[in-house]
Amino acid sequence: MTRLTLAMVAVLSAAWCCAASGAEGGITYESLLREMIDRDAIARFPDPACTCRQASSYDREAVSPEKDTWFANADRKQFIRVEENGGRKEWVLMDAAGPGAVVRFWSANPDQGGVVRFYLDGAEQPALETPLSDLLGGTWRVGRPLSAVRARGWNLYLPIPYARACKVTTDKDDIYYQINYRTYAPGTAVETFSMDVFTRGLPVLREVTRTLSTVGRDLRPRPMRTLGKTGRLTPGQAARLLLSPGPHAVRELTVRLQADDVENAYRNTVLRMEFDGQETVWCPVGDFFGSGVGVNLFRSWWQRVEADGSMTCYWPMPYERSATIVLENLGDVPVEFAATARMGDWNWCDRSMHFHATWRHEYPISTEKKHDWNYVEIKGKGVYAGDALALVNPTTVWWGEGDEKIYVDGESFPSHFGTGTEDYYGYAWGDSHFFEAPFHAQSRVDGPVVFGHTALLRTRSLDAIPFNRSLKFDIEVWHWRAVQVAYAATTYFYARPPATHNRLADRTKTAPGVAPLESVRRVAGAVEVEAMEIVSVPPDAAWRIEANWRNAAWSGDAQMWFGCKGKGEAVELRYPEPVKGPQKVTIHASRYPDYGIIQVFAGGNPVGKPIDLCNTEDKALVATGPIALGTFEPGPGCPIFRFEVVGSNPKAVEPGTYFGIDCIVLAPVEADTE
């Protein structure tokens, strides 16, 4: 190939890379699918121009920070309006004009929404109609990873484009929901979604599904250059990796640290990056890669953490002239490190943007008063690409009731107003289980329940948020108890140089450190019921671990609640280890207006008298304190404890047969020495 031909190829390649991000002739269902797996797309300002907004069930009483209702929390059964359609009542979740696309749909309880319908371009008949739980739960025609339930959060990432308008309704009204949607500039050609369009796009959908399920796969393999450095960083020492002159892009970055105290090493070793003379990244290593405090394994589309401590990101980081990567040890002990950057070509143009990562840490934060806590404020032109939250909670009581509020280009009211912190991160009900997905993850929850460290991640693809002048991200600190928590928020965004942000003052030459963790109150010698094996429970009885939302009296800060529905129903639990000789039995339980009268059995025999757990004095849930029952003689193996409903208090609220057990204390009966 001649030099002239090579030059022409380079020019054509640059023109292609700086062309409109949609398909030739406009935005299509397939072009949106392909954009999801085009990693380079997020590093170029959108063309055609678009905004990203959110329709949600946030409490409509929240109208202004100046009002007492700004932190109102009735975030379900909130809709735009109610309509009649062919004799059927429908609740309108979203009604947007202009060419656009729905790009994310979340709910905590879609079964309470019934059938969802998408009315596109003013059509009287829906383009898509199906039970909402099927659409979001992976049982419709879109499965994992684009549609799935994760830690009780129901998520859909299937793009649904429309040319002129979109209205989304459900025929039941009792749901939490969030819908992220793009609106394109007037005149943008957008192909409207239909089931025919969906069927035509099945090959592309299958390819996107395969790609998003394989971390690190690149649909367009290209020549890559690898630069690396290893060594030892003494306290205060920094190591620099000078990258090749641009234009280029870092397409893959891996860092691994080793130290006696791994958690502090990943928090106290800071990653800094400078592109074209501007430092755009300052962040502790663990937080930068979405791991929070310590090495917390997960895999996503943009980041992953491996068991050996290797942390990798796939954010494209383009630069026009120069780039430097720095690792700096701000701790007080040495750290061994290994860093590798893989680089590829990049055609720099007026849509190219620099990658930014900011970090804000605060401890202690008092939760006594609800308030908005700022992640970042950005001045300039760019695209918000995601964030990670690492926090420390000193109780099992739920910490994340607060909503996200995102203001774009100077909005007086946020165009993204959420329904809860866990909802923003794509799970629900404060669920403490691990999950990982292409665009969100919960990689650490210490427990019990939500006690201790939590690490959350939400990164964006089609739901990235473009801004022309500014972006402000706040989240409510809304805890169910007055305690002191620690928040550390990492934000990821792209911006045209020279963008600025308010987190520059958070950069420090001292170690950020890991916030201390208080201990959970525990009854001496107790076995927590929530940690015991459930041997049997009535088939129609619900059960769950309840965090102590209102007081601090439960051992382990939690209890097991059982929803038995009638007299004679019982729950059996297995003690975790064998015991020998006669044992004194003491239980700690709770009282509530709808609780019943129970009899405790141990080893098949009743122990003590029936216990009335109904609180007839007020409506509060209160702990009983210790209840001494008597003694029992254990048999071989681990003893079985049976809790049987034997009656109801006449003053009980229906059904009067529920109960909650906190813990069990066994103590050997002392031998008679007389």
C-alpha positions in Angstrom: 0.0 0.0 0.0 1.5 3.4 -1.0 2.1 6.3 1.4 -0.6 8.3 -0.3 -3.1 5.5 0.1 -2.2 5.1 3.8 -2.7 8.9 4.2 -6.1 8.7 2.6 -7.1 5.8 4.9 -6.1 7.8 7.9 -8.1 10.8 6.8 -11.2 8.7 6.1 -10.7 6.9 9.4 -10.6 10.2 11.3 -13.7 11.4 9.4 -15.5 8.2 10.3 -14.6 8.5 14.0 -15.8 12.1 14.2 -19.0 11.5 12.2 -22.4 11.2 13.8 -22.7 8.5 16.4 -26.0 7.2 14.9 -26.3 5.0 11.9 -26.1 6.6 8.4 -29.5 8.2 7.8 -30.4 8.4 11.5 -30.8 6.6 14.8 -32.0 3.0 14.6 -32.7 0.2 17.1 -29.6 -1.6 15.8 -27.4 1.5 15.9 -28.3 2.0 19.6 -27.5 -1.7 20.3 -24.2 -1.3 18.6 -23.5 1.9 20.5 -23.8 0.0 23.8 -20.7 -2.1 22.9 -18.7 0.7 21.2 -16.4 1.7 24.0 -15.0 4.6 22.0 -18.5 6.2 21.6 -18.6 7.5 25.2 -15.4 9.5 24.7 -16.8 11.6 21.9 -19.5 14.3 22.5 -22.8 13.0 21.0 -23.7 13.9 17.5 -26.6 14.1 16.9 -27.0 16.1 20.1 -29.1 14.6 22.8 -30.1 14.9 26.5 -30.7 12.1 29.0 -33.4 12.5 31.6 -35.4 10.4 34.1 -39.0 9.7 34.8 -39.5 8.2 38.2 -41.9 7.7 41.1 -40.2 10.2 43.4 -42.5 11.8 46.0 -44.1 14.8 44.3 -44.2 16.6 47.6 -40.5 17.3 47.0 -40.8 20.6 45.1 -38.0 22.8 46.5 -34.9 22.6 48.8 -36.6 25.6 50.6 -39.6 23.4 51.6 -39.8 21.0 54.5 -40.9 18.3 52.1 -37.7 18.3 50.1 -36.8 14.9 51.6 -40.3 13.4 51.3 -40.1 9.6 50.9 -43.5 8.3 49.6 -41.7 7.2 46.4 -44.3 4.7 45.1 -47.8 5.2 43.5 -46.5 8.4 41.9 -47.5 9.0 38.3 -48.0 11.8 35.8 -51.8 11.1 35.4 -54.4 8.4 35.0 -56.1 7.7 31.7 -59.0 5.6 30.5 -58.3 3.4 27.5 -61.0 1.2 26.1 -62.6 0.9 29.6 -59.2 0.1 31.1 -57.6 2.4 33.6 -53.9 3.1 32.9 -51.3 5.1 34.9 -48.9 7.2 32.9 -45.2 6.7 34.0 -43.5 8.7 31.2 -44.7 11.1 28.5 -42.0 12.6 26.4 -42.1 14.5 23.1 -39.5 14.7 20.4 -37.3 12.0 18.8 -35.7 9.9 21.5 -35.2 6.5 23.1 -35.9 4.7 26.4 -32.5 3.4 27.5 -33.0 2.0 31.0 -36.1 0.8 33.0 -35.9 -0.2 36.7 -38.5 -1.2 39.3 -38.4 -2.7 42.8 -41.9 -4.3 42.5 -43.0 -4.7 38.9 -45.5 -7.4 39.7 -47.5 -4.5 41.3 -47.5 -2.7 38.0 -49.4 -5.2 35.9 -49.0 -4.8 32.2 -46.7 -2.2 30.8 -47.5 -0.5 27.4 -45.3 1.7 25.2 -47.3 4.0 23.0 -45.0 5.5 20.4 -45.5 8.5 18.1 -49.1 9.0 19.3 -50.3 5.6 18.2 -53.5 4.4 19.8 -52.2 0.8 20.1 -49.0 0.0 22.0 -45.8 -1.0 20.1 -44.9 -3.1 23.1 -47.3 -4.7 25.6 -46.3 -7.3 28.2 -46.3 -7.9 32.0 -43.8 -5.5 33.5 -42.2 -8.2 35.6 -41.6 -10.3 32.4 -40.0 -7.3 30.6 -37.7 -6.4 33.5 -37.1 -9.8 34.9 -35.5 -11.6 31.9 -38.5 -13.8 31.0 -39.7 -11.8 28.0 -37.7 -12.0 24.7 -34.7 -10.2 26.2 -32.7 -12.2 28.8 -29.6 -11.6 30.7 -27.6 -9.5 30.9 -29.9 -6.8 29.4 -32.9 -7.9 31.5 -32.5 -9.5 34.9 -33.3 -9.3 38.6 -30.3 -8.5 40.7 -30.4 -8.2 44.5 -34.2 -7.7 44.2 -33.9 -4.9 41.6 -35.5 -5.5 38.2 -33.6 -3.9 35.3 -34.0 -3.5 31.6 -31.3 -2.0 29.3 -33.0 -2.6 25.9 -33.2 0.6 23.8 -36.7 1.5 22.6 -36.4 4.4 20.1 -39.2 6.6 18.8 -39.5 9.3 16.1 -41.9 11.8 17.7 -43.2 10.8 21.2 -43.3 8.1 23.8 -45.9 7.4 26.5 -45.3 4.5 29.0 -48.2 3.2 31.1 -49.1 0.4 33.5 -52.5 -0.9 34.4 -51.7 -1.2 38.2 -50.4 1.7 40.2 -48.5 0.5 43.2 -44.9 0.5 42.0 -41.5 2.1 42.3 -40.0 2.9 39.0 -37.2 4.8 37.1 -37.1 5.3 33.4 -34.0 6.9 31.8 -34.6 8.2 28.3 -32.8 10.2 25.6 -34.2 13.1 23.7 -32.5 14.0 20.5 -32.2 17.4 18.8 -35.3 18.4 16.8 -35.2 17.1 13.3 -33.0 14.0 14.2 -34.2 11.0 12.2 -35.0 8.2 14.6 -36.5 4.8 13.6 -39.5 4.0 15.8 -39.4 0.7 17.6 -41.9 -2.1 16.7 -42.0 -5.8 17.1 -41.0 -6.1 13.4 -38.0 -3.9 14.1 -37.2 -6.0 17.2 -37.3 -9.3 15.2 -35.2 -7.8 12.5 -32.6 -6.8 15.1 -32.3 -10.2 16.8 -28.8 -11.0 15.3 -27.5 -7.7 16.6 -29.2 -8.3 20.0 -27.5 -11.7 20.3 -24.1 -10.2 19.5 -24.6 -7.5 22.0 -25.7 -10.0 24.7 -22.6 -12.1 24.0 -20.3 -9.2 24.1 -21.6 -7.7 27.3 -21.3 -11.1 28.9 -17.5 -11.2 28.1 -15.5 -8.6 29.9 -12.6 -7.2 27.9 -13.8 -8.4 24.5 -13.3 -5.8 21.7 -15.5 -6.0 18.6 -12.9 -4.2 16.6 -9.5 -5.7 17.4 -6.7 -3.2 16.7 -3.0 -2.9 17.2 -2.2 -2.2 20.8 1.0 -1.1 22.5 1.7 -2.2 26.1 3.6 -0.2 28.6 4.3 -1.4 32.1 6.1 -0.7 35.4 6.7 -2.5 38.6 8.4 -1.6 41.8 8.2 -0.6 45.4 6.8 2.7 46.7 8.0 3.8 50.1 5.8 6.3 52.0 5.6 9.6 50.1 7.2 8.1 46.9 5.6 8.2 43.4 6.2 6.2 40.2 5.5 7.7 36.8 4.6 6.1 33.5 5.1 8.5 30.6 3.0 7.4 27.7 3.8 7.8 24.0 3.2 11.2 22.3 -0.4 11.5 20.9 -2.8 11.3 19.5 -3.4 8.0 21.3 -5.8 6.5 23.8 -5.3 4.3 26.8 -7.8 1.5 26.2 -7.0 -0.8 29.2 -5.3 0.0 32.5 -4.4 -2.6 35.2 -3.0 -1.9 38.6 -2.1 -4.5 41.3 -0.8 -3.7 44.8 0.7 -5.8 47.5 1.2 -4.8 51.2 0.7 -6.2 54.7 -2.5 -4.1 55.0 -4.3 -4.5 51.7 -7.3 -2.4 52.5 -5.2 0.6 53.5 -2.8 0.1 50.6 -5.6 0.4 48.0 -7.1 3.4 49.8 -3.8 5.2 50.5 -2.1 4.6 47.1 -3.5 7.3 44.8 -3.8 7.1 41.0 -3.2 10.3 39.2 -3.4 10.9 35.4 -2.5 13.9 33.3 -3.7 14.4 29.7 -2.5 17.2 27.5 -1.1 19.1 30.5 -4.2 18.9 32.7 -4.5 16.5 35.7 -7.9 14.9 35.2 -7.7 11.9 37.5 -7.0 11.9 41.3 -8.4 8.9 43.1 -7.3 6.1 45.5 -6.6 3.0 43.5 -9.4 0.8 45.0 -12.0 3.5 44.6 -11.0 4.3 41.0 -11.6 0.7 39.9 -14.9 0.5 41.7 -13.7 -1.9 44.4 -14.2 0.6 47.3 -12.2 -0.4 50.4 -10.1 -3.5 49.8 -10.1 -6.1 47.0 -13.8 -6.9 46.2 -14.2 -9.2 43.2 -16.6 -8.3 40.4 -16.7 -8.0 36.6 -18.5 -5.3 34.6 -18.3 -3.8 31.2 -16.0 -1.0 32.2 -14.2 -2.5 35.2 -13.2 -5.7 36.9 -11.3 -6.9 40.0 -9.6 -10.3 40.2 -8.7 -12.5 43.1 -5.0 -11.7 42.9 -5.7 -8.0 43.5 -5.4 -7.0 39.8 -7.8 -4.2 39.0 -8.6 -3.3 35.4 -10.6 -0.6 33.6 -11.6 -0.3 30.0 -12.5 3.3 29.9 -11.0 4.8 26.7 -8.7 7.7 27.7 -7.8 9.7 24.6 -5.3 12.5 24.5 -4.0 14.7 21.7 -0.4 15.3 22.7 0.8 13.9 26.0 -0.2 11.7 28.9 1.3 10.6 32.2 0.1 8.0 34.8 1.3 8.4 38.4 1.0 6.0 41.4 1.7 7.8 44.7 2.0 6.2 48.1 0.4 8.5 50.7 0.4 5.9 53.4 3.0 5.2 56.1 4.1 1.7 54.9 5.8 0.4 51.7 3.6 -0.9 48.9 4.6 -3.2 46.0 3.0 -2.3 42.7 2.6 -3.4 39.1 0.9 -1.2 36.5 0.2 -1.9 32.8 -1.4 0.4 30.2 -2.5 -0.8 26.8 -2.6 1.9 24.2 -4.1 2.3 20.7 -4.5 4.9 18.1 -7.0 7.7 18.4 -8.2 10.2 15.8 -8.5 13.4 17.8 -11.2 15.8 16.7 -13.4 18.6 18.1 -15.7 15.9 19.7 -13.0 14.1 21.5 -13.0 14.4 25.3 -10.6 13.8 28.1 -11.4 11.2 30.8 -11.9 12.5 34.4 -12.2 10.7 37.7 -12.9 12.6 40.9 -13.0 11.5 44.5 -14.7 12.9 47.6 -14.4 11.3 51.1 -16.0 12.5 54.3 -16.1 11.0 57.8 -17.9 11.5 60.1 -21.1 12.4 58.4 -24.0 12.8 60.9 -27.3 11.3 59.8 -29.2 13.1 62.5 -30.5 15.5 59.9 -31.3 14.6 56.3 -29.3 16.6 53.8 -28.0 16.5 50.2 -24.4 15.3 49.9 -22.6 16.4 46.7 -20.7 13.9 44.6 -19.4 16.5 42.1 -20.1 19.8 40.3 -18.6 20.1 36.8 -18.2 23.2 34.7 -17.7 22.7 31.0 -19.0 20.5 28.2 -19.0 16.7 28.5 -20.8 13.4 29.3 -21.4 12.0 32.8 -20.4 8.3 32.7 -21.0 6.9 36.1 -19.9 6.6 39.8 -18.9 4.4 42.6 -19.9 4.7 46.3 -17.9 3.2 49.1 -19.4 3.7 52.6 -19.2 2.6 56.2 -22.4 2.0 58.1 -22.0 1.4 61.9 -25.4 -0.4 62.2 -27.6 -2.9 60.4 -30.3 -0.2 60.1 -30.8 0.9 56.4 -28.6 3.8 55.4 -29.7 4.4 51.8 -33.2 5.8 51.8 -31.9 9.0 50.0 -32.6 9.9 46.4 -30.1 11.0 43.7 -30.7 14.5 42.3 -28.8 15.4 39.1 -28.9 18.9 37.7 -27.9 19.5 34.1 -26.9 22.9 32.5 -28.1 25.0 35.4 -31.5 23.4 36.0 -33.3 24.7 39.1 -35.0 21.4 39.6 -33.1 18.1 38.9 -34.0 16.3 35.7 -32.9 13.1 37.5 -34.8 12.7 40.8 -34.6 9.2 42.2 -36.4 6.9 44.6 -33.6 5.6 46.8 -29.8 5.1 46.8 -30.1 1.3 46.1 -32.6 2.1 43.3 -30.1 4.4 41.6 -27.5 1.5 41.7 -30.0 -0.9 40.2 -31.0 -3.1 43.2 -33.8 -2.7 45.7 -35.1 -3.0 49.3 -31.6 -2.4 50.7 -30.7 -6.0 49.7 -27.3 -7.0 51.0 -26.5 -9.7 48.5 -23.6 -9.5 46.0 -24.4 -8.9 42.4 -22.5 -8.0 39.2 -23.7 -6.9 35.8 -22.4 -5.0 32.8 -23.3 -1.6 34.2 -23.8 -2.0 37.9 -22.6 -4.0 40.9 -22.6 -4.5 44.6 -19.3 -6.1 45.4 -19.1 -5.8 49.1 -21.5 -5.8 52.1 -19.9 -6.9 55.3 -23.1 -7.7 57.2 -25.0 -8.7 59.2 -27.6 -7.1 57.0 -26.1 -3.8 55.8 -23.6 -3.3 58.7 -20.0 -2.4 57.8 -18.5 -1.6 54.4 -20.5 -1.5 51.2 -19.1 -1.0 47.7 -21.5 0.0 44.9 -21.0 0.8 41.2 -23.1 2.3 38.5 -21.5 3.0 35.1 -23.4 4.2 32.1 -23.7 3.4 28.4 -26.8 4.7 26.5 -27.9 6.3 29.8 -24.8 8.5 30.0 -25.7 12.2 30.6 -24.5 14.8 28.2 -24.1 18.4 29.5 -23.2 21.6 27.6 -22.3 23.9 30.5 -22.5 22.1 33.8 -23.6 19.1 35.8 -24.2 18.8 39.5 -24.8 15.4 41.3 -26.2 15.3 44.8 -27.5 12.3 46.8 -29.6 12.5 50.0 -28.0 11.3 53.2 -31.2 9.7 54.6 -30.6 7.1 57.3 -33.1 5.4 59.6 -31.0 6.1 62.7 -28.9 9.0 63.9 -25.3 7.7 63.5 -22.1 8.7 61.9 -21.3 7.2 58.5 -18.4 7.5 56.0 -19.0 8.2 52.3 -16.5 8.0 49.5 -17.8 8.8 46.1 -15.8 8.4 42.8 -17.3 10.0 39.7 -16.4 9.2 36.1 -17.0 11.7 33.2 -15.6 12.9 29.9 -15.2 16.6 29.1 -13.8 18.9 26.5 -10.7 20.7 27.7 -10.4 22.7 29.8 -13.3 21.5 32.0 -13.2 22.1 35.8 -14.9 20.7 38.9 -15.3 21.3 42.6 -13.3 18.3 43.8 -9.9 19.8 43.2 -9.7 20.8 46.8 -10.1 17.2 47.9 -6.7 16.3 46.6 -4.3 15.9 49.5 -0.8 14.9 50.3 -1.9 12.9 53.4 -3.3 9.4 53.4 -7.1 9.3 52.8 -7.3 6.3 55.2 -10.1 3.9 56.0 -12.9 5.1 58.3 -13.1 3.3 61.6 -15.9 0.7 62.1 -17.8 0.5 65.3 -18.9 -2.9 66.6 -22.4 -4.2 66.7 -24.0 -4.7 70.1 -24.3 -8.4 70.9 -25.8 -10.4 73.9 -23.0 -12.3 75.6 -23.0 -16.0 74.7 -26.0 -15.6 72.3 -26.6 -17.4 69.0 -28.3 -15.1 66.5 -31.5 -16.6 65.2 -30.9 -15.0 61.8 -27.8 -17.1 61.5 -29.5 -20.4 62.4 -30.6 -23.0 59.8 -34.4 -22.9 59.1 -35.5 -26.6 59.3 -39.2 -26.0 58.6 -41.6 -23.1 58.1 -45.3 -23.2 57.2 -45.7 -23.2 53.4 -47.7 -20.0 53.3 -45.8 -18.1 55.9 -43.4 -15.3 55.0 -40.2 -14.8 56.9 -37.3 -12.4 56.7 -34.4 -10.8 58.6 -35.4 -7.4 60.0 -32.9 -4.8 60.7 -33.5 -2.8 63.9 -35.0 0.3 62.3 -36.2 2.1 65.4 -34.0 1.1 68.4 -30.7 -0.5 69.3 -31.9 -3.3 71.6 -31.5 -6.3 69.4 -28.4 -8.4 69.6 -26.6 -8.3 66.3 -28.9 -5.3 65.5 -31.4 -7.7 63.8 -34.1 -10.3 64.4 -35.9 -13.0 62.4 -39.6 -12.2 61.7 -42.0 -15.0 60.9 -45.5 -14.4 59.4 -47.4 -17.4 60.7 -51.0 -17.1 59.9 -52.8 -19.3 62.4 -52.8 -21.1 65.7 -50.8 -24.3 65.5 -48.4 -23.1 62.8 -44.7 -23.4 63.9 -41.2 -22.7 62.8 -38.2 -25.0 63.5 -34.6 -23.8 63.7 -31.4 -25.8 64.1 -28.9 -24.7 66.8 -25.5 -24.5 65.0 -23.6 -26.9 67.2 -24.2 -29.9 69.6 -24.5 -29.3 73.3 -24.0 -31.7 76.2 -25.8 -31.9 79.5 -28.8 -30.0 80.8 -29.1 -26.5 79.5 -30.8 -23.3 80.7 -32.7 -21.6 77.9 -33.0 -17.8 77.6 -34.5 -16.2 74.5 -34.6 -12.6 73.4 -37.6 -11.7 71.3 -39.8 -8.7 70.3 -43.3 -7.4 70.9 -45.6 -5.8 68.4 -49.4 -5.2 68.1 -49.9 -8.0 65.5 -47.6 -10.6 67.3 -49.1 -13.8 68.9 -48.6 -16.1 71.8 -45.9 -18.7 71.3 -44.7 -21.8 73.0 -41.0 -22.7 72.7 -39.9 -26.3 72.4 -36.4 -27.7 72.7 -35.5 -31.3 71.8 -39.2 -32.0 71.2 -40.4 -30.9 74.6 -42.0 -27.6 75.8 -39.6 -25.3 77.6 -41.2 -22.8 80.0 -44.7 -21.3 79.7 -46.3 -19.7 76.6 -45.1 -16.2 75.9 -47.4 -13.4 74.9 -45.5 -11.2 72.4 -48.3 -8.8 71.6 -47.6 -5.1 72.5 -50.9 -3.9 73.7 -49.6 -0.6 75.1 -48.6 1.2 71.9 -47.8 0.6 68.2 -44.1 0.3 68.7 -41.9 -2.6 67.9 -39.9 -3.2 71.1 -37.4 -5.8 72.3 -38.4 -8.0 75.2 -35.0 -8.3 76.8 -34.0 -11.7 78.3 -36.9 -14.3 78.9 -35.7 -17.2 81.0 -37.6 -20.3 80.0 -36.2 -23.1 82.1 -34.0 -26.1 81.2 -34.0 -29.0 78.7 -31.9 -32.1 78.1 -30.4 -32.1 74.6 -30.1 -35.3 72.6 -27.5 -36.2 70.1 -26.6 -33.8 67.3 -27.6 -30.2 67.1 -30.8 -29.4 69.0 -33.9 -28.3 67.2 -35.9 -25.3 68.6 -39.6 -25.1 67.7 -41.6 -21.9 68.0 -45.3 -22.6 67.8 -48.2 -20.2 67.8 -50.6 -21.3 70.5 -53.0 -18.3 70.6 -53.6 -14.6 70.1 -54.0 -11.8 72.6 -57.6 -10.5 72.5 -56.3 -6.9 71.9 -53.9 -8.0 69.1 -54.1 -6.4 65.6 -55.0 -9.0 63.0 -53.8 -11.6 62.4 -52.2 -11.6 65.9 -50.0 -14.7 65.0 -46.8 -13.2 63.8 -43.7 -13.2 65.9 -40.0 -12.1 65.9 -37.1 -13.8 67.7 -33.8 -12.1 68.3 -31.4 -14.7 69.8 -31.0 -17.7 72.0 -28.6 -18.1 75.0 -27.8 -21.6 76.3 -26.0 -22.1 79.6 -25.0 -25.4 81.2 -26.9 -26.2 84.4 -24.4 -26.2 87.2 -24.0 -29.5 89.0 -25.4 -29.7 92.6 -22.3 -29.7 94.9 -24.2 -30.3 98.2 
